Amino acid sequence: MPTLVLIRHAKAEPPSDTSGDHDRSLTLKGRTSAAELADVLKEAGLVPDVVLVSSALRTQLTWKLMQPTLGTTDVRVEEELYETNVAGIRDLLVALEGEPGVVAIIGHEPTVSATAAHFAGPTSDTGALKRVAHGLPTGNAAVLEFQGPWSELDQHAANLTAIYSTQALY
């Protein structure tokens, strides 16, 4: 069953006058939570076959800290994930070759929550839907499962099964 794991990057440093938004690093708490989220996802059996990562420093660092635990080798930096929308994420998924079973995307708000809400169908977990409606916190992952090839993933076609966090499972 194809599974999409939408991950919001870990907690980032606030914007500064010396570096732009794209170059924001992670806080110490963010670095710790990224590694812990990898443990949570692995324990849940959510080891991605493919990881699509935004080009922003904070998403790159989030993956760098998750990778030793998850071990995924097919990692693609996607420039457009930095400032995309739901349609942009869908386009990236449709373009995947080989129909990977689990795909993780490490991106930004509000796109991560909007994508989860867009794909979530009527049988989705109520608590997870509420969390997504309020915005996914940093270092959290929304998990969607669906039937069929990635090219058929569309509005309300998936089942939002859970939100994973190092704080609590929703």
C-alpha positions as CSV (number, residue, x, y, z in Angstrom):
1,M,0.0,0.0,0.0
2,P,1.5,3.3,-1.0
3,T,2.2,5.5,2.1
4,L,3.1,9.2,2.2
5,V,4.9,10.6,5.2
6,L,4.7,14.4,5.2
7,I,7.3,15.8,7.6
8,R,7.6,19.3,8.7
9,H,11.2,20.2,9.4
10,A,12.4,20.3,13.0
11,K,12.5,23.5,15.0
12,A,14.6,26.2,13.3
13,E,16.4,29.2,14.4
14,P,14.5,32.5,14.1
15,P,15.2,34.6,11.1
16,S,18.1,37.0,11.4
17,D,19.4,40.0,9.7
18,T,22.6,38.2,8.6
19,S,21.0,35.2,6.8
20,G,17.9,34.7,4.7
21,D,15.0,32.3,5.5
22,H,16.4,29.7,3.2
23,D,19.6,29.4,5.3
24,R,18.1,29.1,8.7
25,S,19.6,26.3,10.8
26,L,18.0,24.1,13.5
27,T,17.9,24.9,17.1
28,L,19.5,22.4,19.6
29,K,16.0,21.2,20.4
30,G,15.3,20.8,16.7
31,R,18.4,18.7,16.2
32,T,17.4,16.4,19.1
33,S,13.8,16.1,17.9
34,A,14.7,15.3,14.3
35,A,16.7,12.3,15.5
36,E,14.0,11.2,17.9
37,L,11.3,11.5,15.2
38,A,13.4,9.1,13.0
39,D,13.3,6.6,15.9
40,V,9.5,7.0,16.2
41,L,9.0,6.5,12.5
42,K,11.2,3.5,12.3
43,E,9.4,1.9,15.3
44,A,6.1,2.5,13.4
45,G,7.5,0.7,10.4
46,L,7.6,3.9,8.3
47,V,11.1,3.6,6.7
48,P,10.9,5.5,3.4
49,D,12.0,4.1,0.1
50,V,12.3,7.6,-1.3
51,V,12.8,10.9,0.5
52,L,12.1,14.2,-1.2
53,V,13.7,17.1,0.7
54,S,13.3,20.9,0.3
55,S,16.5,22.7,-0.5
56,A,16.3,24.9,2.6
57,L,19.0,24.3,5.2
58,R,16.6,23.4,8.0
59,T,15.0,20.6,6.0
60,Q,18.4,19.3,4.8
61,L,19.6,19.2,8.4
62,T,16.4,17.5,9.6
63,W,17.0,14.7,7.1
64,K,20.7,14.5,7.9
65,L,19.8,13.8,11.5
66,M,17.1,11.3,10.6
67,Q,19.0,9.4,7.9
68,P,21.3,7.4,10.2
69,T,18.2,5.7,11.7
70,L,16.1,5.4,8.6
71,G,18.9,4.5,6.3
72,T,17.2,5.6,3.1
73,T,19.6,6.0,0.2
74,D,17.2,7.4,-2.5
75,V,17.2,11.0,-1.3
76,R,16.3,13.8,-3.7
77,V,16.7,17.5,-3.0
78,E,13.8,19.2,-4.7
79,E,14.3,23.0,-5.1
80,E,10.5,23.5,-5.7
81,L,9.6,22.1,-2.2
82,Y,10.9,25.3,-0.7
83,E,8.0,27.3,-1.9
84,T,5.4,24.9,-3.4
85,N,1.8,24.1,-2.9
86,V,-0.3,21.0,-2.9
87,A,-0.3,20.8,-6.7
88,G,3.5,21.0,-6.7
89,I,3.8,18.1,-4.2
90,R,1.3,16.0,-6.2
91,D,3.4,16.7,-9.3
92,L,6.5,15.4,-7.6
93,L,4.7,12.3,-6.4
94,V,3.2,11.6,-9.9
95,A,6.7,11.9,-11.4
96,L,8.2,9.2,-9.2
97,E,9.4,6.1,-11.1
98,G,9.1,2.5,-9.9
99,E,6.1,3.1,-7.5
100,P,8.0,3.2,-4.2
101,G,5.9,2.0,-1.3
102,V,6.8,4.6,1.3
103,V,7.7,8.2,0.3
104,A,8.7,10.9,2.8
105,I,8.6,14.5,2.0
106,I,10.4,17.0,4.3
107,G,9.0,20.4,3.8
108,H,7.4,23.5,5.2
109,E,4.2,25.0,6.6
110,P,1.5,25.7,5.5
111,T,2.1,23.3,2.6
112,V,2.7,20.2,4.7
113,S,-0.7,20.6,6.5
114,A,-2.5,21.7,3.4
115,T,-1.3,18.6,1.5
116,A,-2.3,16.3,4.3
117,A,-5.8,17.9,4.5
118,H,-6.2,17.8,0.7
119,F,-5.4,14.1,0.3
120,A,-7.2,13.0,3.5
121,G,-10.4,11.1,2.7
122,P,-13.6,10.7,4.8
123,T,-12.3,7.6,6.7
124,S,-9.3,9.5,8.0
125,D,-8.5,9.6,11.7
126,T,-10.4,12.4,13.4
127,G,-7.7,13.4,15.8
128,A,-5.1,13.6,13.0
129,L,-7.5,15.7,10.9
130,K,-7.9,18.2,13.8
131,R,-4.1,18.4,14.2
132,V,-3.6,19.1,10.5
133,A,-6.4,21.7,10.5
134,H,-4.5,23.7,13.1
135,G,-1.2,23.3,11.3
136,L,1.5,20.7,11.8
137,P,4.1,21.7,14.4
138,T,7.8,21.5,13.6
139,G,9.2,18.0,13.9
140,N,5.9,16.2,13.3
141,A,4.9,13.8,10.5
142,A,1.5,13.2,8.9
143,V,1.0,9.7,7.5
144,L,-1.4,9.0,4.6
145,E,-2.1,5.6,3.1
146,F,-4.0,4.9,-0.2
147,Q,-4.7,2.3,-2.8
148,G,-3.4,2.5,-6.3
149,P,-0.4,4.1,-8.0
150,W,1.0,7.5,-7.1
151,S,-0.4,8.9,-10.3
152,E,-3.9,8.4,-8.9
153,L,-3.4,10.2,-5.6
154,D,-5.8,13.1,-5.6
155,Q,-8.1,15.1,-3.3
156,H,-9.7,12.9,-0.6
157,A,-8.2,9.7,-2.1
158,A,-6.0,8.8,0.9
159,N,-6.6,7.9,4.6
160,L,-4.8,10.1,7.1
161,T,-3.9,7.5,9.7
162,A,-1.8,9.4,12.2
163,I,0.4,12.3,13.2
164,Y,3.7,11.2,14.6
165,S,5.7,13.4,17.0
166,T,8.4,13.0,19.6
167,Q,5.8,14.5,22.1
168,A,2.7,12.3,21.5
169,L,0.9,10.3,18.9
170,Y,-2.3,11.9,17.8
